Amino acid sequence: MPALPRPASGPGSRYTARAATTRPRPIPPARRHTDVVSLTHRLTERDLWLTGMVHEHRVLTAPQITRLAFSSPRSAQRRLRTLHQYAVLDSFRPLVQTGSAPEHYTLGPLGATLLAAHTGCEPAALGWRPTSTGRIAYSPSLGHDVGVNELLTLLVAQARHTPRTGLVLWLSERSCARRWDDMIRPDAYAHWQDLSSAADSPRALPFFLEYDTGTQSLSRVEAKLAGYAAFTTSTGTRPALLIQTRTASRDRALRHRLTQPARDLNLRVATSSLDFTTDTPWGPWWTPLEPAARRTTLTALATHWTDLTPAAGLEPTDADTALTLPVPPLPPATPA
């Protein structure tokens, strides 16, 4: 039976957290009772951006938020604590078999009200409910969602170390479903670019992501390829498909099962495994589903696959609102 998460406690919470060890835990400061109007002079552009990101991607851990928008864990912790006190963000910490999990942040009640006001919609349009954090904390898909966001925040963070290199677009599973649910439902869609001086010429890799936890049968994963091939044919566009697995053995099994179908469907597919990876996923993680292929970088994949094009359906339409438009992967500014 999987370990259950420990929801955050505090005034107004229905849960009482129990210490994981015999050492006393510091008591968190009480949440401040405030409203949206009183927050107008307290929140920064980065805070507003973070509110949108947490809503878009459902749950982000403290390390993920740190690498996206802060110069150090201490500065991130200080600001996240303040946003939690204002009820802009909510949080919980899952129980794990060994060690301790990082704090996981979700949209809080004032954050939902704030985001609705800034996007000109009613709070109900966000899909937020007072029980939202609890549903996320106990969701069977929590590990999957955090894994997707872990990979993509690492790719986004590359732009903070190497300017003009990294993700310039990142759509969540929910945003992908809004655009393409009649054909495909990837775990994410993103654009990797390398415009650094080290590259001979600009490189771009538009890709769908499938984050494979090993819970689906190989035949079910293989069946997804037909949907991506139909998407390519019907839209006349060709993003790559990246599949990340948790173990090298699962990666080998998928490659054995998918190489021929991917070739028959004329798809551009590459795989990687957490067993191969470090904290630099822009390095040589990815192996194309091709004979004798070697692990390589995203920039090299973009160079190798010269026929890639961004997915159809990304252009804003009259049906789009400020709430449905993509949230920039990085904040407008990254102060300390």
C-alpha positions in Angstrom: 0.0 0.0 0.0 1.5 3.3 -1.0 2.5 5.8 1.7 0.0 8.5 2.3 0.9 12.2 2.2 0.8 14.3 5.3 -1.4 17.4 4.6 -0.2 20.7 5.9 -1.6 21.7 9.3 -2.4 25.0 10.8 -5.3 27.2 11.8 -8.4 26.2 9.8 -7.0 22.9 8.8 -9.1 19.8 9.3 -5.9 17.7 9.8 -3.4 17.5 12.6 0.1 16.6 11.4 2.1 14.1 13.5 5.9 14.5 13.7 7.8 12.0 11.7 10.4 11.6 14.5 10.5 12.2 18.2 12.2 15.6 17.7 9.7 18.5 18.1 8.9 20.4 14.9 8.8 24.2 14.9 5.2 25.5 14.9 4.5 27.3 11.7 3.2 30.9 12.0 -0.5 31.4 11.8 -2.0 32.4 8.5 -2.8 36.0 8.1 -6.5 36.8 7.5 -6.4 39.2 4.5 -8.2 39.8 1.2 -7.3 40.4 -2.4 -7.4 44.2 -2.1 -5.0 44.3 0.8 -2.6 42.1 -1.2 -2.2 44.5 -4.1 0.7 46.3 -2.6 2.3 43.1 -1.1 2.6 40.9 -4.1 5.3 41.1 -6.8 5.1 40.3 -10.5 6.9 37.1 -9.6 4.3 36.2 -7.1 1.5 36.6 -9.6 3.5 34.5 -12.1 4.0 31.8 -9.5 0.3 31.8 -8.8 -0.4 31.1 -12.5 2.3 28.4 -12.7 1.0 26.5 -9.6 -2.5 26.6 -11.1 -1.3 25.5 -14.5 0.8 22.6 -13.3 -1.3 21.7 -10.2 1.6 21.0 -7.8 5.2 22.2 -7.6 7.8 21.3 -5.0 9.9 23.8 -3.2 13.1 22.8 -5.1 11.2 23.1 -8.4 10.0 26.6 -7.6 13.5 27.5 -6.4 15.2 26.5 -9.6 12.6 28.4 -11.7 12.5 31.7 -9.8 14.9 32.1 -6.9 18.6 32.5 -6.3 18.8 30.2 -3.3 16.7 27.8 -1.3 16.7 30.2 1.6 15.2 33.1 -0.4 12.6 30.7 -1.9 11.6 29.4 1.5 11.2 32.9 2.9 8.9 34.0 0.1 7.0 30.7 -0.1 6.3 30.9 3.7 4.9 34.4 3.2 2.7 33.4 0.3 1.4 30.5 2.4 0.7 32.8 5.3 -1.4 35.0 3.0 -3.2 31.8 1.7 -2.1 32.6 -1.8 -0.5 29.1 -1.8 -1.4 26.0 0.1 1.1 23.2 0.9 1.5 19.6 2.1 4.4 17.2 2.6 3.9 13.6 1.5 5.2 10.8 3.8 8.0 8.7 2.2 9.6 5.4 3.0 13.0 7.0 3.9 14.1 10.5 4.6 11.6 13.4 4.1 9.8 14.8 1.1 10.1 18.5 0.1 7.1 20.8 0.7 4.6 20.5 -2.2 2.8 23.7 -3.1 -0.7 24.1 -4.6 -3.1 27.0 -5.2 -4.5 28.5 -2.0 -7.9 30.1 -1.5 -6.6 33.7 -1.8 -4.5 32.6 -4.8 -7.6 31.3 -6.6 -9.5 34.5 -5.9 -6.5 36.6 -7.0 -5.9 34.6 -10.2 -9.6 34.8 -11.1 -9.5 38.6 -10.6 -6.4 39.0 -12.8 -7.8 36.8 -15.6 -11.3 38.4 -15.5 -13.2 35.2 -14.7 -15.2 33.8 -11.9 -13.3 31.6 -9.3 -15.5 28.6 -10.3 -13.9 28.8 -13.8 -10.5 27.8 -12.3 -11.9 24.5 -11.1 -10.5 25.3 -7.6 -12.3 24.0 -4.5 -11.5 24.1 -0.8 -10.7 20.4 -1.1 -8.3 20.8 -4.0 -5.1 20.4 -2.0 -6.4 17.3 -0.3 -7.4 15.8 -3.6 -3.9 16.4 -5.1 -2.1 15.2 -1.9 -3.9 11.9 -1.9 -4.1 11.5 -5.7 -2.6 8.2 -7.1 -1.1 10.4 -9.8 0.9 12.6 -7.5 4.2 10.9 -8.1 3.6 11.0 -11.9 2.7 14.7 -11.8 5.7 15.6 -9.7 8.0 13.6 -12.0 6.8 15.4 -15.1 7.3 18.8 -13.4 10.7 17.7 -12.1 12.0 17.0 -15.6 10.6 20.1 -17.2 11.6 22.5 -14.4 15.2 21.2 -14.9 14.9 22.0 -18.6 13.5 25.5 -17.9 16.2 26.2 -15.4 18.9 25.8 -18.1 18.0 29.3 -19.4 19.1 30.7 -16.0 22.6 29.2 -16.4 23.0 29.4 -20.2 21.1 32.4 -21.6 19.0 31.8 -24.8 19.0 28.0 -24.1 16.1 26.1 -22.4 12.3 25.8 -22.6 10.5 28.7 -24.1 7.0 27.1 -23.9 5.6 24.5 -21.5 2.0 23.3 -21.6 0.6 21.1 -18.8 -1.4 18.0 -19.3 -4.5 20.0 -18.7 -3.6 22.6 -21.4 -2.7 19.8 -23.8 -6.1 18.1 -23.2 -7.8 21.5 -23.9 -6.2 21.7 -27.3 -5.8 18.1 -28.5 -7.9 15.8 -26.4 -9.8 14.5 -29.4 -6.5 13.0 -30.8 -3.8 12.8 -28.1 -3.3 13.5 -24.5 0.4 13.8 -23.7 1.7 14.6 -20.2 3.2 17.9 -21.5 4.1 19.8 -24.6 7.2 22.0 -24.8 9.6 23.9 -27.0 13.3 23.5 -26.3 15.6 26.0 -28.0 19.4 26.5 -28.2 20.4 29.9 -29.5 23.7 30.0 -27.7 26.9 31.0 -29.5 28.1 27.4 -29.0 25.5 26.2 -31.5 26.4 26.4 -35.2 22.9 27.8 -35.9 19.6 28.1 -33.9 18.2 24.7 -32.8 14.6 24.1 -31.8 13.0 20.9 -30.6 9.2 21.0 -30.2 8.1 17.9 -28.3 5.4 16.0 -26.6 6.3 14.3 -23.3 5.2 10.9 -22.1 6.4 10.3 -18.5 6.2 6.5 -18.0 6.0 5.2 -14.5 5.8 1.6 -15.5 2.2 1.1 -14.5 0.9 0.8 -18.0 1.4 -2.3 -20.1 3.8 -2.1 -23.0 1.0 -2.7 -25.5 -0.9 0.3 -24.1 2.2 2.5 -24.5 2.6 1.2 -28.0 -1.0 2.0 -28.8 -0.4 5.7 -28.1 2.0 5.9 -31.0 -0.9 5.5 -33.4 -2.5 8.7 -32.0 0.7 10.7 -32.4 1.0 9.4 -36.0 -2.6 10.4 -36.7 -2.0 13.9 -35.2 1.1 14.3 -37.5 -0.9 13.3 -40.5 -4.0 15.3 -39.8 -2.3 18.5 -38.8 0.7 18.5 -41.1 3.0 19.2 -38.2 5.7 17.1 -36.6 6.8 17.5 -33.0 9.1 14.9 -31.5 7.9 12.5 -28.8 10.1 12.1 -25.8 9.5 9.2 -23.4 11.1 9.2 -20.0 11.0 6.1 -17.8 12.0 5.5 -14.2 14.4 2.5 -14.7 16.8 1.3 -17.3 15.1 -2.0 -17.5 11.8 -0.3 -18.4 13.6 1.8 -20.9 15.1 -1.3 -22.6 11.7 -3.0 -22.7 10.0 0.1 -24.3 12.7 0.5 -26.9 12.4 -3.2 -27.8 8.7 -2.9 -28.2 8.4 0.6 -29.8 11.4 0.8 -32.2 9.7 -0.9 -35.2 6.2 0.7 -34.7 7.8 4.1 -34.5 9.7 3.5 -37.7 6.6 2.2 -39.5 4.6 5.3 -38.4 7.5 7.6 -39.3 7.6 9.1 -35.8 10.5 10.9 -34.2 10.8 9.3 -30.8 13.6 9.3 -28.2 13.7 7.8 -24.7 15.6 8.3 -21.5 15.7 6.8 -18.0 16.1 8.2 -14.6 18.9 5.6 -14.1 20.9 7.5 -16.7 20.1 11.0 -15.6 21.6 13.6 -13.3 20.3 17.1 -12.6 21.3 18.2 -16.1 18.6 16.8 -18.5 19.9 19.0 -21.3 22.9 16.7 -21.3 23.2 13.4 -23.2 20.1 11.7 -21.8 18.1 10.9 -24.9 18.4 8.0 -27.3 16.5 8.1 -30.6 14.4 5.0 -31.4 16.8 4.1 -34.3 19.3 1.3 -34.9 22.6 1.7 -33.2 21.6 5.1 -31.7 23.5 6.6 -28.8 22.4 8.8 -26.0 22.6 12.5 -27.0 21.4 16.0 -26.1 18.2 17.7 -27.0 20.1 20.2 -29.1 21.7 17.3 -31.0 18.2 15.7 -31.5 17.0 19.0 -33.1 20.0 18.9 -35.4 19.4 15.3 -36.3 15.7 15.6 -36.9 15.6 18.4 -39.5 11.9 17.9 -40.3 10.4 18.8 -36.9 7.8 21.5 -36.7 5.7 22.9 -33.7 2.4 21.3 -33.1 -0.8 22.8 -34.6 -3.3 24.5 -32.3 -0.9 26.7 -30.4 -2.1 30.0 -31.9 -4.5 32.0 -29.6 -8.2 31.9 -30.8 -11.3 33.9 -29.9 -12.1 31.1 -27.5 -8.9 31.7 -25.5 -8.9 33.8 -22.3 -6.1 35.0 -20.1 -6.7 31.9 -18.1 -6.1 29.5 -21.0 -3.1 31.2 -22.6 0.3 29.6 -21.8 2.1 30.7 -18.6 5.7 31.7 -19.4 8.1 29.1 -18.0 10.2 31.7 -16.3 9.0 34.7 -14.2 9.2 38.2 -15.7 12.1 38.9 -13.4 14.1 36.7 -11.0 15.1 38.8 -8.0 16.8 37.2 -5.1 
